[in-house]
């Protein structure tokens, strides 16, 4: 395991800050009515807002973890995450 140098710590902190900012942007868009869609392309998850913006999987996972984001509709298979998520006020 590499030793956490100040440069690596700053880099990790910037990456985390960027994910948090992006997650807040996504939640704001969802508050305004956008939905978050999940689809699989070549076996990889792809998250998109209804306005066409693509969302990084790490950012989408942070958004989905929030209690006000709920799944609507059905999932492809039982026990899986729903394909569409919305903001519940």
Number of C-alpha atoms within 10 A of each C-alpha: 3 5 7 10 9 9 9 12 12 12 12 13 12 12 12 13 12 13 18 16 13 18 21 15 13 22 23 13 17 19 16 10 14 19 22 28 20 19 13 10 8 7 7 9 12 16 22 21 19 15 11 11 11 14 19 15 15 12 19 22 13 14 23 20 10 11 9 14 19 14 19 14 9 12 13 10 8 8 7 9 15 17 17 20 21 20 23 12 6
